[in-house]
Structure formats: structure tokens, C-alpha cells
Amino acid sequence: MSTTPTPSAGTKKLEPVDTLIYDKTGKIPIDNDYAKVCEILLEDGFVVVHNDIYRANGKVDDLMFSTYVQKTFVEPFFNTNWDYQTRKLVNSAKNNLRIRLPKPDESKIHVKNGTITITKEGITFTEEKEFTLNELNVEYDPSKTDCPVWLNTFLPALFVEEDIRTLQEFCGYSLIPTLRGETLMFILGVKGGEGKSRIGFLLKEIFGNSCYYGGKLGDLQDNRFTASVLENKLLFIDDDLKNEKLKDVKYIASLTTTPYQKYEQKGKDQREFYNYCRLMAFGNTALSTLYDKSDALPRRMLLLKTKPKPPNRVDDKELIDKLIAEKEAVFNWFLVGLQRLLKNGYKFTISQRALEAINDLQDEGDNIREFLRDDSAVEITGDPNDSESTVDLYSAYVMWCKPQLEKETSPKAFSTYLKTFSENLGIVYTNKIPKNRKRGYRGIKIIRGGDR
């Protein structure tokens, strides 16, 4: 969010890291008048973070800041060379007002009219504003709780009741700068046209440009420079998720759990930043992988599937305007979900429907898992007297793939999969299978012709 600079009183002061002010040669300190201008800017709440200018209410556009400096400090005292004097002052300010950002307070939510402190015990609010890079584009008014279009019309048409609670908790979770919930959210439609993208429009309106970024989830992994967009953001949204075949999703999974991340900079060393950006994606198909058969992503995923669009439904062309008109009340609804999440120790409400959706997703992207779950092909008994060699299990898997029109993986990949997930599957590796003494597993048996 860019803001027009205006003088303010009571803005919390932040001490600069360095106080050297350089002239155009980069060597000789400028006279005291320039230093005094920088002191005035600091007292008025201006600070510089990574060469960007901020005040307590958000990022300040460079052009707006230059105009403010020129009108306030140049035009009243100089008759000529306004552009030159303005550039010198702006460069001085960017050198002198740099600060090191403190770790953000996970209990604070910054809004246009003040600061909210939220814990599992309750919510407090003060009109005093603190410096932040994450001011939301809403005002807090606890009396605004009525959002009939959002709660009574829009959401019930999209989700079952239990999934609405999950959405409420995730949106509330995205308001605070933390990754303690260790999760990301996918919202998947059936054929499209259900209206799920309206959620993204409303979230963008509530979070504003200083807290929100729209991009492609796949780019975060494929492009080593893209992770920079997450820095100092609360929410990243991919509003058109494609069925991209990624080689590995462990990096995306790590973005939901690991605060300290790095990204590449062109012509510079890697930069480390403190990450607290939550990931959310909308589409009609979920992210899948080529080689990653682990549960790194699914176990950190909240997956909500929308209801099908009724064939006779007439779309409301003014729906997004109606939702935006309720944004303060919807924001308060998010706070309710956040407080419930805090009370539950960051454990999200997950419906049986959502759990089944994740299992189905794993089966779609992992035919070994699907094979092992097919009780007409194999049975996991847990009985140590039941055993099969890895060779025989792979042969059964290949035979299973043919009528399913599935492409089998390599023998080595199949063997590695069984070793990796043997404990989760409830089978035990052994190199002494009875009779042939081959390597294999106890607690599993192949369903052969006469077994059923």
C-alpha cells in the first residue's frame, strides 16, 4: 500500500543503523542542513528498509516521497535547481534513515485505524499506531459483525459447513506474521465457474498491496529469484493453479514451516530473509509432482473442494462489490477463526471430506500408493507369517498398472518407495523371505487367483 506523506504526531521513532550522510561524490559529509532535514524526516516517522521508504501506515511511493521532500524542504529555500537539490536530499535520506527490522510480533495485527493485539484469551485494540510493513487495508470496528452475503449466501453455496470453519481459521491465521500453523491451502473446483476466485478478490481487498502478493505457486520453486516476493508479505495467492508437474515440492513445503529462507539476487549473493508468508491457491486441479512420492506437501495441506455449480444458477454480477462492502465484518469473522485456532494450539478444523480429498489427491499422483491400497491386488495384514519378495510385489504392481492404463515406475524406484514408507504401511523389511530367502517384506500378501 502506497501512502501520500503527511506530517503526523506521535509516530513511534526508530533509531537508524548508520548516520553517515554522503554527498554526490560518496565521500564527503554534507553540511549540517541536510543532516537536520534527515532528523526531521526520522522524527516524522520516515524510515528506509532495503532502499524502500516506509511510515507507520505502510510503504511510501518513491515519487510521492520525492514530491514531499521538494515541496517541504527545497522549494521554500531554493530558487533554482529544485530537481538536483531534491535528488541530493532523497539520496541522503535513503542513506541516513536505514533501520534493521525487528522480528515481527505474532500477537499484533496492524489496521488502518490502530493496532490489534490478539491472544487465545481475547482481543485488545488501541488507536496508537506502530511501525509495520504489514498494515491491512481495513479498519477495526468490533460492532461490525453482520456479513449476510458472505456468510449466508456466498460460502454455503461453495462449501460444506465444516470446510467453512477451516477457511475461517486459515484466513485468520494469515493475519499474523507466523508459520506456526505449518500449512498451506488449496481450494479446488469441479469444472470452474463456482465462484471460488471471489474469495481471492476479497482477500486482496482486505490485505492490501503491502500484505498480499499474487503469483504462480510453481514459480516459487522453478525460479530461484521468485521467493523474494514473499519477503514482508502475509499472504501469497495463486488464483489460477495449473496442473504443473514439478520435480520436487519439498521447497514449497518448507515455505510453510521454515521462517528463515534465502533467495537469489541478480549479480549479488544470496539474501536471507525472515519469512511468514502463507500460501493459498485456487484452481480446478491440484499441484502434482514427477518424482516426489513423499507426503511432504499433503501433510501440510488444507484441501477444500467446492460444491458443483448448480446448472440453473444465475451469477450475480455485483457479487464482488457486495462482498467488499462487508469487508470489515468479514475481517472480524476472520478474527473469530484466528482466536479459535490459537485456543486449539494452531490445530486446524479438518472435515472428513477434506481428509478424503487429500487421500484422493495422493492416489492420483502416486500409483504405487494406489496399488497398495487396492485390496483386490494386495492385502496388508500385519501378520509376520505373510511375506512377499520385492520382486514378486513389483511384478504384481506391473500387472496391476496395465488394465489401469498407468505407467509403472522403475524397479529401483518401487523398491525405494517400499523401504521409505514401510513403517507407515505397516510392513517390515527382511532379507530372509521363506523358501527363496529373497529380500522382501513381512505383513503383506499378494492376492492371487484363488485367494478370494
Order of alpha helices (4+ residues) and beta strands (2+ residues): alpha-beta-beta-beta-alpha-alpha-beta-beta-beta-alpha-alpha-beta-alpha-beta-alpha-beta-beta-alpha-beta-beta-beta-beta-beta-alpha-alpha-alpha-alpha-beta-beta-alpha-alpha-beta-beta-beta
